[in-house]
Each structure stands twice: as structure tokens, then as C-alpha cells.
Amino acid sequence: MNFTEIFLRLCGVKMDNAGHLAGARLALRNSDAIGWVIVAGLAVLALTWWSYWRVARELTSQRMRWVLSGLRALLFLLLLLILLRPVLAFTVEGTIRRQLLILVDASASMKIQDPRFDPADLARAAMGKGLLDFRKGLQQPLDGNHAASVKLVPRVELLQGALKSDEIGLIPKFAKEYDVSAFSFGQGLAEIGGANATDGKKPAEAIPGWIDQLDPKSQSTAIGDAVRELLERKRGQPLAGIFLATDGANNTGTGPLEAARLARAEGVPLYIYGVGITSPRDIIVANLFTQEVAFANDELPVTVRVRGQGLRGETATIKLKLGEEVVATKDLAFTGDEEMTVALPFTPKQVGEYELRASIDPREDEAAKDNNAVSQRLKVIDSKIKVLFADASPRWEFRYLQSVLMRDRRIALKCWLGEGDPSIADGQDSPYIKTFPQTKDELFKYDLVILGDVGPKDIGTAQMEWLGEFVSKFGGSCLFVTGQRSNPSSFRGTELEKMLPVELNEGVARSAGPERPTTVELTPLGRTSPMLRLSAKDEENATIWKRFPRLYWVARVSRAKAAAQVLVQDGDATKGSRYGKMPIVAQQQYGLGQVLYVGTDNTWRWRRNSDERFYPILWGQIAQKLGLAHLLGGSKRTQISTDKQSYSVGERVTIYARLYSADFTPLKDVSVEGSYVVKAVDGAAPPESSRQGVTLRAVPDQPGMYRGDFTVLAPGLHQFSVKSDAATIFEFSATEASFEFGETAMNESLLKQMAEISGGGFYREETLAKLPEALSAKSERVASVIDAELWASPLYFLLLLTVATVEWALRKRVQLK
């Protein structure tokens, strides 16, 4: 019990944890009687003067009479003051017991054994292992044996050492002042310690058992989501703050800075303990970019992103393997922590399906050795894409595009010109044909049909119907390369209008003359489309597209159809409609096949200057993407797809199936049954008993389209099929997630920003001992006013008794009655 509590009790007030007495004010409850009390007081003073200065003046000294008179007057005045009912109004500042939330990182990166070479990092590790005192800072001497023993210590062990340290006693100090709850987080949030997080021990002895049970293994980290969810769970409860222990790795969910702002708005500061080192040595092979299908004996461009962390001046060799064969190598020199884009082109020789793997041998001093390789599946084929290019005349767009397609070794091109002399097809190895295909068999042997500036009269009504059937029922592809005479304006009311991914304007859609030049813009879907990717780097790809020369003619259309995807749009907003900017490049699924619309005849202008090299790349990728589906011979009645070809364990797979009956009419069942089996990573065939069922349900307003989803539970090659067509198998791969090792450095700048934004603090091992004091300094004090009835309090009674007793004792001393 402190002095404040004792004083308040003497005044007749009982209060636990009174805290700090900020002030006191005297008030009178019966102030109306103050006049009568003054009159009575004057009378008492007169009586006192008469009794001591008239009656007893011969019996004692003058000094004693002054003392006795004062005591007698004070006693009478205290008695008269009772009539006024005096009250003391105390202002007391105290603290309320609040919650402190402990949030511990349980992601796999906390198992990283940071190779430590810097003396400060070695000292921090020695503190966590109990070899140095947390309170004495980084200047403590560390002998050679101890330094060697802490060079490779997992981050989680340092965290455990800090939480269990008797020197700083974090948990006992927290438990003494706060109600402590502990949580762990990775992908999600989980409570790991409650009941004051002390396992029932007294605060002075409290070292909770959950500290030793920490097992960080989550393959992703969502710091922002964890903080946000914790605030939501505890909303409305008094919180002292959140003690967050993490290495700062964050690879999913809400942004950590956004969560810190939310914590500030809720009045909950973040006190962050950063675990790990800021510049570990590490090689990170981040991404591999290439096609999913390659052609035998044709050079395949492969790009790999590599970053060396803390390795300035060091070298390494990156290897590219196709199956078990090393097909390309390159020596690298690290100049800093920036990412490098490494080109590793090679020429596959043998047809088949392979794993393409880029890797760098791990160094002994690396922080993590699980992020030195990346892989993807690659199918090598030895067939050419058969392309038919039909146009009315040899316009500029036809000439340049024909030249590109003829030079592409992956493409077998045939051309037809509506206004051309049929004799041009007579020469040996001529790329021309005399007429547009006159039978289905002639048309359906192609994989891709490119329609230039031709109209219905050029190609024929029956041929247009065949084209619709070729795409919708037989999985072929059609590419519209528009022109100023016929395409697409003359297709209104025909089968080709149904195929177009765009809606035509009412009335005349062709231009009356030259237009104001315009720029093109990649849409978000366009930026991710493999057909339009001209660089492995997103920023560089966007820059290339912005650098392309302007277009002097664009076909006027209304908007994209509901099921279409706009990849490129007109940069001139005045040409748009209420639906947005006008589409220039759009694609859509049409039955089993794909249709791509290119709404300009000016792409040949993109060959100017240094951009000339991108023109053949762009059209080669478009032709390959559109032609491969039909070339690879997928089922004509069953088409299965996902949004990507590879997943990580734990990811959700959404699978689509477009299903047709034997007569190529869309299925109308409410649902269909599908299933999948998983081949192990070593390629072992799975037992049929391991097949997992998946129900696919019909997608509204899309006849024949079904959708289902499931979670990837194991690594390996997944083979999916539907019950109605078990022979058609769709394959995709799954690997163990490696998000946690994409960034191995402790993200000190992020953690400091979070602490500053929220109003908390950032701590390392050398400053961790100051955390309990910082928490107490920020504890919110609550002011309250307490009225003590002074006239009825023990203190007042003691004062009266003291004055009366002293006067009585002095009177006895001088022998007065």
C-alpha cells in the first residue's frame, strides 16, 4: 500500500490501485450556514481570550497562554466546521489493467540459419543463446569458441532465447502489468497461449510452455492479415499494444503498412522485435519464363530472374537442365542486390515432355539453400502449325505479316489473295493457293485461319459457316486482322459476326478517310497475356508497348462482348463509349476454339527503328498461341483448362471444362463428375484407389461450360479428367511452396515503418531490455474524482482528538484545571 492509498483511507475513501494523486480541492456541503458559523466562531474566540487572558493570566506565562489559546480556538473552530460539512474532492490518476497481445511469426523463414560474420550479428546471436547479457549491448567481448557456436543459429531459437531470458524477463514483466495472450501466424492466425500466458505460474516465475513448442513451418507469411484479424478479434477491449516478433518476410495478404495504419487508428501501438540479419548472403533464383510448348530443332528463348544478396564481387554459374541433360550454362558476376535477368536460349532436339530446371549450386555461406532453383514443365513437339492467311490484296499489313510467318520455322503458311492472279500458286514451293478452300476437308486441315481485309463475297457464305464450325466444334482458331474495306464491317448478320469478340457499331463502321493518329494501351489482362509479352520484366514490357509508333487507322467498334477479354485498347478516350475505351485487340473462347480480333491494319509501322525486333516476336507468339491447341490434337468434345500450368501445395485450383455431346451440342446437365490422380515427384504411377473426385457445376448463361475447384494437397503431376470422357486427360504440376525463401533478409525498413506508423517501437536484441519500460511509459492513465466527507472521516476525528489531547496535556503541565 502506497502513501496515496493510506491518505485516502484516512479520509474515509477505499480504492485499490489508486495510482497517482493529481490534486485535491476543499468544498463545503452546508455553505448556507457559513454566516452563523462565523458569528459562533467570533464568540468562541472571545470566550477563549477571556478564559486565558483574564482568568488565567496570573497562573501561567504569556507564551503558554498564547499556545493554549490557539489550541482552544482551533478545537472550537474544528467543531464549528463540522456544521459546514467540509468535503475534500481528490483527483486521482491511475491505470486500468489492459491486454498485451504477443504475435509470433510461425512461417518457415524463421527456421533459416543465418550465416553470421558481422560482429554485431554474432553478438545478437550470442545474446539469444544466453552467452552475452542483453542489457550490456553489442560492445561485449565474445571469445572465438562462442563466436563459432553462434554462426549458424535458426531464427526461432534466438526468439525463444529472448522470450525465456531471465536477464530481461520479458514475459514475467508483461504478465505483472498486463493480461497477456499469445498468437502465432503464418498463412493464418492461431492462439497459442492464453490465461495470462503463464501456465498458471506466478508472474515472477512465468515462462510459458508454448515458447518451447514453437514450430515455424507455414509456407507463406501474412503479417498484415494477422495484425488486422487480431485487432478485429479484440475490438472494444482495452489493449496496451501488440508485441510482434518476426523477420519481416511478407508474401501474401493485406499490406503490413496498411495494417499498421489500422492499428494506429485503433490506438494499438506495435512493438516489433526484428529477428534475423539484414544482409544475409543468399542466391535467389526467382522465376523462369518460357513457352509451355517448344518445337524440336527450334531455338527456345528462356529467361531466368536471379538475385545475389550480400554477394557483391562474387561469381556463380547458372545451369539450365532439360530433364537430366544440361542444355545451357552462363557465368554470373554479382554487382549488388539488384535483380538480374539472364537469357538462356537453347535448342531442344528430342520430342517429349520434360522438366525444365534452372539452378545455381548453393554456397556454404548461404542463408537458405532451398531457393536456388526453379522449374516448369515443357512439351517438345516436331510438328508445324498450319496457317491459312486470306486477304483481298497485298496491302502493307499483309506483306509484312506474311514475311514474318514465312520465316518462322514453326509455321507452315499458305496464303490466298482475293484479287491475286491464280497463277502465283503455280510456282514450285509457292506459299499461295489458287482459291479459298472449297471443302470442309481442305479448310479443317489448318490449325489457324487469318482473315485479312476480305468480305463475305470473297470467301463465300458456305465457307463462313464452315469457319464457325471449324472454331466452335473442332477447336481451331481464327484471327481477324481488320482493314478499311470489308473486315469487320461487312460481316454484319453473318456467322463471322457471332465469332467476333467485339460488337459492331450501328450503321457504317468503316472510316471516311485518314484519322488522327492514336496510341495503344495494354489493359491489365493484356499485361499478363503471354501472346503480348515482349520482355520477361513487367515494367520493360510496358515500356516497349508505350514506345511503339502511333496507329493511323483503327476500326470503329462499339465494345467488347460480355465473354471477351480486351487485351489492348485505344488510348484516345474520345473514341470510347459509356463502356470504356474502344478495344483494339480482344479475344474470346468460341465453342472449343479461340478467336482473336486485331482492330487495325497499322501494326507494320511497329517495325520502325529498334522496335523492329519485337514485330516478329509479337506475331510469332500470337500465331503459336492460337495454333497450338488444334495442333496438339485435344479432344473435340472435351476441353479442360485452368488459369495456369503449375501450382504450389495448398493453393486452390479452379478448373473449367467445356463439354459437348457426340453431335457437338453443349451439355445441359446441372453438374458433371470429374476426378484426378497425382503422380509423385519421382514419377511413380499412382494407384487408382488414390483418385479424388471433383464435382463440376454448370456456369450460368454459358452452355456447356462447367466449373469446379479443389485444393492441391501433394506435389507432383496432377492428371484430371471428366467421367463422360475419361480418355481426355488434362495435366498440371504442383510443387512444394517456396514463398518463404524468396526473400531471406530481415526486412528492417518495413518493420521500422510499421512501428513508427502505429506509434510503437522497433527493437533488436541489444535494445529489447528497454521494451517493458517503454510499454509502461505509454500506459494510458485514467483520471477520476473522489469526494471524501472530511467532517466524518477518521483523519478529522484524529485531528480533533490530537488538538484536544495536546491542550489537555499542556494544561496539566502548568497545573490549570
ZAMARGU-4260 file (C-alpha; in steps of 0.2 Angstrom, whole numbers, plus 5000, padded with zeros to 4 digits):
<rodrens>
0) 5000/5000/5000 | 5007/5017/4995 | 5006/5034/5003 | 4991/5039/4992 | 4981/5024/4997
5) 4985/5027/5015 | 4980/5045/5014 | 4964/5041/5005 | 4959/5028/5018 | 4962/5041/5032
10) 4950/5052/5023 | 4937/5038/5023 | 4940/5033/5005 | 4944/5015/5000 | 4951/5012/4982
15) 4963/4998/4976 | 4977/5003/4964 | 4974/5022/4967 | 4989/5027/4957 | 4995/5045/4957
20) 4986/5059/4967 | 4985/5073/4955 | 4976/5086/4966 | 4963/5090/4979 | 4950/5103/4982
25) 4941/5108/4998 | 4922/5111/4996 | 4908/5115/5009 | 4892/5105/5008 | 4882/5116/5020
30) 4889/5133/5014 | 4872/5141/5018 | 4876/5141/5037 | 4893/5150/5035 | 4886/5166/5042
35) 4880/5158/5058 | 4897/5148/5060 | 4907/5165/5058 | 4897/5173/5072 | 4899/5157/5083
40) 4917/5157/5079 | 4919/5175/5085 | 4910/5171/5101 | 4921/5156/5104 | 4937/5166/5101
45) 4931/5180/5113 | 4927/5166/5126 | 4944/5159/5123 | 4953/5176/5125 | 4943/5179/5141
50) 4947/5162/5149 | 4965/5163/5146 | 4969/5181/5147 | 4958/5187/5161 | 4955/5172/5172
55) 4972/5163/5170 | 4984/5177/5167 | 4991/5176/5185 | 4993/5157/5184 | 5005/5155/5168
60) 5017/5164/5157 | 5012/5174/5142 | 5019/5162/5130 | 5010/5147/5137 | 4994/5157/5136
65) 4996/5161/5118 | 4999/5142/5114 | 4984/5137/5125 | 4973/5150/5117 | 4977/5144/5100
70) 4974/5126/5104 | 4957/5130/5112 | 4952/5141/5097 | 4957/5128/5084 | 4947/5115/5094
75) 4931/5125/5094 | 4934/5131/5076 | 4936/5112/5070 | 4920/5108/5079 | 4911/5123/5072
80) 4917/5117/5054 | 4908/5101/5056 | 4892/5111/5054 | 4898/5117/5037 | 4901/5098/5032
85) 4918/5100/5023 | 4922/5089/5008 | 4939/5085/5000 | 4937/5082/4981 | 4953/5071/4976
90) 4958/5070/4958 | 4967/5053/4957 | 4976/5046/4941 | 4978/5028/4940 | 4980/5014/4927
95) 4967/5000/4922 | 4974/4983/4918 | 4974/4980/4900 | 4979/4966/4887 | 4995/4964/4879
100) 4995/4953/4863 | 5010/4943/4858 | 5011/4939/4840 | 5024/4927/4835 | 5030/4923/4817
105) 5027/4904/4813 | 5032/4904/4795 | 5046/4893/4788 | 5058/4908/4786 | 5060/4908/4805
110) 5070/4892/4803 | 5083/4900/4792 | 5100/4898/4800 | 5108/4915/4795 | 5127/4914/4792
115) 5134/4927/4803 | 5150/4936/4800 | 5147/4954/4806 | 5152/4956/4825 | 5136/4964/4829
120) 5126/4950/4821 | 5137/4937/4831 | 5134/4947/4847 | 5115/4947/4844 | 5115/4928/4842
125) 5126/4926/4857 | 5113/4936/4867 | 5099/4925/4861 | 5109/4909/4866 | 5112/4916/4883
130) 5131/4919/4880 | 5130/4938/4882 | 5120/4949/4893 | 5105/4958/4884 | 5107/4973/4895
135) 5125/4977/4890 | 5124/4980/4872 | 5134/4975/4857 | 5151/4980/4864 | 5153/4965/4875
140) 5168/4954/4871 | 5164/4937/4863 | 5178/4924/4863 | 5182/4913/4847 | 5173/4897/4853
145) 5157/4906/4857 | 5158/4916/4841 | 5159/4899/4831 | 5145/4892/4840 | 5133/4905/4835
150) 5137/4907/4817 | 5123/4896/4811 | 5108/4898/4823 | 5090/4896/4817 | 5080/4912/4820
155) 5067/4904/4830 | 5080/4898/4843 | 5085/4917/4845 | 5067/4921/4848 | 5065/4908/4860
160) 5080/4913/4869 | 5074/4931/4870 | 5057/4926/4877 | 5064/4915/4890 | 5079/4926/4896
165) 5080/4929/4915 | 5090/4944/4912 | 5077/4954/4904 | 5062/4944/4910 | 5050/4950/4896
170) 5036/4938/4899 | 5036/4939/4918 | 5036/4958/4917 | 5022/4958/4904 | 5012/4946/4915
175) 5014/4958/4930 | 5006/4973/4922 | 4995/4966/4908 | 4984/4951/4904 | 4994/4943/4891
180) 4988/4932/4876 | 5000/4924/4863 | 4996/4920/4845 | 5006/4913/4830 | 5004/4917/4812
185) 5009/4911/4795 | 4996/4910/4782 | 4983/4912/4796 | 4981/4917/4814 | 4981/4904/4829
190) 4981/4907/4848 | 4995/4898/4856 | 4995/4905/4874 | 4981/4912/4885 | 4976/4913/4904
195) 4989/4927/4905 | 5001/4916/4895 | 5010/4910/4911 | 5003/4892/4913 | 4997/4896/4930
200) 5013/4901/4937 | 5016/4917/4947 | 5021/4932/4936 | 5039/4932/4943 | 5041/4914/4938
205) 5031/4914/4922 | 5039/4906/4907 | 5025/4899/4897 | 5027/4882/4889 | 5021/4887/4871
210) 5038/4896/4869 | 5047/4879/4868 | 5034/4872/4857 | 5036/4885/4843 | 5037/4875/4826
215) 5038/4888/4812 | 5033/4879/4796 | 5020/4889/4786 | 5025/4891/4768 | 5018/4909/4767
220) 5018/4924/4778 | 5003/4937/4780 | 5009/4950/4793 | 4996/4962/4788 | 4982/4949/4789
225) 4987/4943/4806 | 4988/4961/4813 | 4971/4965/4806 | 4962/4949/4812 | 4970/4951/4829
230) 4963/4969/4830 | 4946/4963/4824 | 4945/4949/4837 | 4950/4961/4852 | 4940/4976/4846
235) 4932/4985/4861 | 4944/4978/4873 | 4957/4989/4882 | 4974/4985/4873 | 4991/4990/4879
240) 4998/4985/4862 | 5004/4971/4851 | 5022/4964/4853 | 5026/4957/4836 | 5041/4945/4834
245) 5045/4942/4815 | 5059/4943/4802 | 5048/4955/4791 | 5045/4942/4777 | 5028/4945/4770
250) 5022/4937/4754 | 5003/4937/4754 | 4988/4946/4761 | 4985/4964/4767 | 5000/4976/4766
255) 5009/4977/4783 | 5009/4996/4782 | 4991/4997/4779 | 4988/4986/4795 | 5000/4997/4805
260) 4989/5012/4800 | 4974/5002/4806 | 4982/4999/4822 | 4986/5017/4825 | 4968/5021/4821
265) 4963/5009/4834 | 4975/5016/4847 | 4985/5000/4847 | 5004/5003/4845 | 5015/4989/4838
270) 5031/4985/4847 | 5041/4975/4835 | 5056/4963/4838 | 5066/4961/4822 | 5073/4943/4821
275) 5087/4939/4808 | 5100/4949/4799 | 5098/4962/4787 | 5111/4957/4773 | 5112/4938/4773
280) 5122/4930/4759 | 5110/4922/4748 | 5107/4917/4729 | 5089/4918/4724 | 5083/4910/4708
285) 5066/4918/4707 | 5057/4915/4690 | 5059/4906/4674 | 5050/4912/4659 | 5047/4902/4643
290) 5034/4894/4632 | 5025/4878/4638 | 5027/4870/4621 | 5043/4871/4611 | 5047/4865/4594
295) 5061/4852/4591 | 5077/4859/4582 | 5070/4877/4585 | 5079/4889/4597 | 5068/4892/4613
300) 5071/4908/4622 | 5072/4906/4641 | 5074/4920/4653 | 5078/4917/4672 | 5077/4930/4686
305) 5092/4929/4698 | 5097/4940/4713 | 5113/4939/4723 | 5111/4946/4741 | 5126/4951/4750
310) 5137/4944/4736 | 5145/4960/4728 | 5160/4954/4718 | 5156/4936/4719 | 5153/4924/4704
315) 5141/4909/4701 | 5136/4898/4687 | 5118/4896/4682 | 5113/4879/4674 | 5098/4875/4663
320) 5093/4857/4663 | 5080/4849/4651 | 5076/4833/4661 | 5093/4826/4666 | 5103/4835/4652
325) 5112/4852/4654 | 5107/4862/4639 | 5114/4879/4644 | 5125/4887/4656 | 5131/4905/4660
330) 5143/4913/4672 | 5136/4927/4683 | 5145/4941/4692 | 5135/4949/4706 | 5137/4968/4707
335) 5124/4972/4721 | 5107/4966/4727 | 5098/4971/4712 | 5089/4958/4701 | 5097/4951/4685
340) 5088/4945/4670 | 5098/4930/4662 | 5094/4924/4645 | 5097/4905/4642 | 5091/4901/4625
345) 5094/4883/4619 | 5088/4871/4605 | 5078/4856/4611 | 5082/4840/4600 | 5070/4826/4606
350) 5051/4826/4606 | 5044/4823/4623 | 5038/4830/4640 | 5052/4836/4651 | 5055/4846/4667
355) 5065/4862/4663 | 5075/4867/4678 | 5086/4882/4681 | 5098/4881/4696 | 5114/4888/4704
360) 5123/4877/4716 | 5121/4883/4734 | 5136/4891/4743 | 5141/4885/4760 | 5138/4903/4767
365) 5120/4905/4760 | 5106/4909/4772 | 5094/4897/4763 | 5098/4884/4750 | 5080/4880/4745
370) 5078/4895/4734 | 5092/4891/4721 | 5082/4883/4708 | 5065/4885/4699 | 5057/4874/4686
375) 5042/4871/4674 | 5035/4858/4663 | 5040/4859/4644 | 5032/4849/4630 | 5043/4847/4614
380) 5034/4843/4598 | 5040/4841/4580 | 5025/4847/4570 | 5022/4864/4562 | 5007/4875/4564
385) 4997/4875/4548 | 4991/4893/4545 | 4980/4900/4531 | 4981/4918/4528 | 4967/4926/4517
390) 4967/4944/4511 | 4960/4954/4497 | 4976/4962/4491 | 4994/4963/4496 | 4992/4978/4507
395) 5006/4983/4519 | 4999/4973/4534 | 4998/4958/4523 | 5016/4960/4516 | 5025/4962/4532
400) 5015/4949/4542 | 5017/4936/4528 | 5036/4939/4528 | 5036/4936/4547 | 5026/4920/4546
405) 5036/4913/4531 | 5052/4915/4541 | 5045/4906/4556 | 5051/4888/4556 | 5037/4883/4567
410) 5024/4888/4554 | 5018/4881/4538 | 5010/4895/4529 | 4998/4896/4514 | 4991/4912/4508
415) 4976/4917/4497 | 4974/4934/4489 | 4956/4938/4483 | 4962/4950/4469 | 4978/4940/4465
420) 4982/4931/4449 | 4979/4912/4452 | 4995/4908/4443 | 5005/4914/4458 | 5001/4897/4465
425) 5009/4888/4451 | 5027/4890/4456 | 5037/4877/4465 | 5036/4879/4484 | 5024/4894/4482
430) 5016/4899/4498 | 5000/4903/4488 | 4984/4893/4484 | 4973/4896/4470 | 4956/4898/4479
435) 4950/4899/4496 | 4946/4881/4502 | 4931/4874/4493 | 4928/4860/4505 | 4927/4857/4524
440) 4942/4844/4522 | 4953/4857/4514 | 4948/4871/4527 | 4949/4859/4543 | 4967/4854/4539
445) 4973/4871/4545 | 4976/4875/4564 | 4974/4894/4562 | 4965/4904/4549 | 4969/4923/4547
450) 4956/4933/4539 | 4963/4950/4532 | 4953/4963/4523 | 4941/4951/4515 | 4922/4951/4515
455) 4908/4938/4513 | 4908/4939/4494 | 4927/4935/4494 | 4927/4919/4504 | 4908/4913/4502
460) 4893/4910/4513 | 4896/4892/4515 | 4915/4895/4519 | 4909/4907/4533 | 4898/4893/4540
465) 4912/4881/4539 | 4924/4893/4549 | 4911/4894/4563 | 4911/4875/4564 | 4930/4874/4562
470) 4932/4885/4578 | 4917/4880/4589 | 4917/4862/4586 | 4934/4857/4581 | 4945/4868/4592
475) 4953/4878/4578 | 4957/4897/4579 | 4953/4912/4569 | 4962/4928/4569 | 4954/4944/4562
480) 4966/4957/4555 | 4955/4971/4551 | 4955/4983/4535 | 4947/4998/4529 | 4936/4990/4515
485) 4927/4974/4522 | 4934/4967/4539 | 4924/4968/4550 | 4911/4980/4544 | 4904/4968/4530
490) 4902/4953/4542 | 4886/4960/4550 | 4872/4947/4551 | 4884/4933/4546 | 4892/4918/4556
495) 4908/4928/4557 | 4899/4942/4567 | 4895/4929/4580 | 4913/4924/4581 | 4920/4942/4583
500) 4924/4946/4601 | 4918/4964/4598 | 4901/4972/4595 | 4900/4981/4578 | 4894/4999/4578
505) 4876/5003/4571 | 4877/5009/4553 | 4893/5011/4543 | 4909/5005/4553 | 4922/5010/4541
510) 4932/5026/4541 | 4928/5040/4529 | 4947/5045/4527 | 4963/5047/4537 | 4961/5048/4556
515) 4970/5057/4569 | 4985/5046/4575 | 4982/5036/4591 | 4992/5027/4604 | 4988/5009/4611
520) 4987/5004/4629 | 4989/4987/4637 | 4975/4983/4648 | 4978/4973/4665 | 4973/4957/4655
525) 4985/4962/4641 | 5000/4965/4653 | 4998/4946/4658 | 4994/4939/4641 | 5009/4928/4635
530) 5005/4932/4617 | 5009/4951/4621 | 5024/4949/4632 | 5039/4956/4624 | 5050/4956/4639
535) 5051/4945/4655 | 5051/4961/4666 | 5033/4968/4668 | 5040/4986/4668 | 5051/4984/4652
540) 5036/4975/4643 | 5025/4990/4647 | 5039/5002/4641 | 5041/4993/4624 | 5022/4994/4621
545) 5022/5013/4625 | 5036/5016/4613 | 5028/5008/4598 | 5023/5021/4584 | 5006/5028/4583
550) 4992/5020/4573 | 4984/5030/4559 | 4969/5019/4557 | 4958/5009/4570 | 4942/5000/4566
555) 4927/5008/4575 | 4918/4996/4586 | 4905/4998/4600 | 4913/4987/4614 | 4919/4970/4618
560) 4906/4956/4620 | 4902/4950/4638 | 4913/4934/4637 | 4928/4943/4628 | 4944/4949/4636
565) 4951/4966/4630 | 4970/4965/4629 | 4974/4982/4620 | 4963/4997/4619 | 4963/5014/4610
570) 4972/5027/4620 | 4960/5041/4614 | 4946/5041/4626 | 4935/5051/4614 | 4933/5036/4603
575) 4926/5026/4618 | 4908/5024/4624 | 4900/5023/4641 | 4908/5005/4642 | 4925/5012/4642
580) 4939/5014/4629 | 4937/5006/4612 | 4945/4989/4611 | 4959/4986/4598 | 4964/4968/4602
585) 4952/4957/4610 | 4950/4938/4612 | 4936/4926/4617 | 4933/4907/4618 | 4921/4902/4604
590) 4915/4884/4607 | 4930/4874/4608 | 4941/4886/4599 | 4949/4904/4601 | 4945/4920/4591
595) 4957/4935/4591 | 4952/4952/4585 | 4966/4964/4579 | 4957/4981/4575 | 4970/4990/4565
600) 4980/4987/4549 | 4994/4998/4555 | 5005/4985/4565 | 5018/4985/4551 | 5023/5003/4557
605) 5029/4995/4573 | 5044/4988/4564 | 5052/5006/4565 | 5070/5008/4572 | 5075/4997/4587
610) 5057/4991/4589 | 5059/4980/4573 | 5065/4965/4583 | 5049/4965/4593 | 5037/4964/4577
615) 5041/4946/4573 | 5042/4941/4591 | 5024/4948/4594 | 5016/4939/4578 | 5026/4923/4581
620) 5019/4922/4599 | 5001/4926/4593 | 5002/4913/4579 | 5009/4900/4591 | 4997/4903/4605
625) 4982/4902/4593 | 4988/4887/4583 | 4994/4875/4596 | 4978/4870/4604 | 4972/4862/4587
630) 4989/4856/4583 | 4991/4846/4599 | 4975/4837/4595 | 4965/4839/4610 | 4948/4831/4611
635) 4935/4840/4600 | 4921/4837/4613 | 4930/4840/4629 | 4941/4855/4633 | 4948/4857/4651
640) 4958/4872/4657 | 4965/4881/4672 | 4972/4898/4674 | 4990/4891/4675 | 5000/4876/4672
645) 5009/4875/4689 | 5003/4877/4707 | 5010/4877/4725 | 5004/4864/4738 | 4990/4872/4747
650) 4984/4883/4733 | 4966/4882/4727 | 4964/4876/4709 | 4949/4882/4699 | 4946/4870/4684
655) 4935/4873/4669 | 4928/4861/4657 | 4918/4865/4641 | 4909/4849/4636 | 4899/4844/4621
660) 4889/4829/4617 | 4893/4817/4602 | 4883/4828/4590 | 4893/4844/4596 | 4879/4851/4606
665) 4883/4859/4623 | 4879/4848/4638 | 4864/4853/4648 | 4867/4843/4664 | 4867/4853/4680
670) 4883/4845/4686 | 4896/4833/4680 | 4909/4822/4689 | 4927/4824/4687 | 4942/4816/4696
675) 4961/4817/4697 | 4976/4807/4702 | 4993/4813/4707 | 5010/4806/4701 | 5023/4808/4714
680) 5038/4819/4711 | 5049/4804/4707 | 5037/4800/4693 | 5029/4784/4701 | 5012/4779/4694
685) 4998/4782/4707 | 4986/4768/4712 | 4969/4770/4705 | 4962/4770/4723 | 4970/4787/4726
690) 4959/4795/4713 | 4950/4810/4721 | 4933/4816/4714 | 4928/4833/4710 | 4910/4840/4706
695) 4909/4852/4692 | 4894/4863/4691 | 4886/4872/4676 | 4891/4890/4674 | 4875/4901/4671
700) 4872/4908/4654 | 4887/4898/4646 | 4880/4882/4638 | 4892/4868/4640 | 4904/4877/4652
705) 4907/4869/4669 | 4917/4874/4684 | 4924/4866/4699 | 4938/4868/4712 | 4949/4859/4724
710) 4965/4862/4735 | 4982/4855/4730 | 4987/4843/4744 | 5003/4835/4737 | 5017/4839/4725
715) 5018/4830/4708 | 5009/4829/4691 | 4990/4830/4693 | 4980/4821/4679 | 4962/4827/4678
720) 4948/4820/4668 | 4929/4820/4667 | 4918/4805/4669 | 4910/4807/4652 | 4927/4807/4643
725) 4940/4799/4653 | 4952/4797/4639 | 4955/4816/4638 | 4967/4820/4652 | 4972/4837/4657
730) 4989/4839/4666 | 4996/4852/4678 | 5010/4851/4690 | 5011/4856/4709 | 5027/4859/4719
735) 5030/4862/4737 | 5028/4881/4740 | 5044/4891/4742 | 5037/4908/4746 | 5046/4909/4762
740) 5063/4908/4754 | 5061/4921/4740 | 5067/4935/4752 | 5079/4929/4766 | 5085/4946/4773
745) 5076/4953/4789 | 5066/4967/4782 | 5071/4980/4794 | 5065/4995/4785 | 5047/4988/4784
750) 5047/4984/4802 | 5053/5001/4807 | 5040/5009/4796 | 5026/4999/4804 | 5032/5003/4822
755) 5033/5022/4818 | 5016/5022/4809 | 5007/5013/4824 | 5016/5024/4837 | 5026/5009/4844
760) 5044/5005/4843 | 5057/4994/4834 | 5069/4983/4844 | 5084/4972/4841 | 5092/4961/4854
765) 5103/4975/4861 | 5088/4986/4865 | 5075/4973/4870 | 5078/4975/4888 | 5070/4993/4886
770) 5054/4986/4880 | 5044/4984/4896 | 5049/5002/4902 | 5043/5009/4885 | 5027/5000/4887
775) 5024/5007/4904 | 5028/5024/4899 | 5014/5023/4886 | 5001/5016/4898 | 4986/5026/4897
780) 4981/5035/4914 | 4963/5037/4919 | 4958/5052/4930 | 4944/5051/4942 | 4937/5062/4956
785) 4933/5055/4973 | 4924/5065/4986 | 4929/5062/5004 | 4917/5069/5018 | 4931/5077/5029
790) 4920/5081/5044 | 4915/5062/5046 | 4932/5055/5041 | 4945/5046/5053 | 4958/5060/5048
795) 4946/5073/5055 | 4942/5064/5071 | 4961/5061/5074 | 4964/5080/5071 | 4951/5084/5084
800) 4957/5071/5096 | 4975/5077/5094 | 4971/5096/5097 | 4961/5092/5112 | 4974/5080/5119
805) 4988/5092/5117 | 4979/5106/5126 | 4974/5095/5140 | 4992/5089/5142 | 4999/5107/5142
810) 4985/5112/5155 | 4990/5098/5166 | 5008/5103/5164 | 5005/5121/5171 | 4993/5115/5184
815) 4977/5123/5176 | 4960/5115/5179
</rodrens>
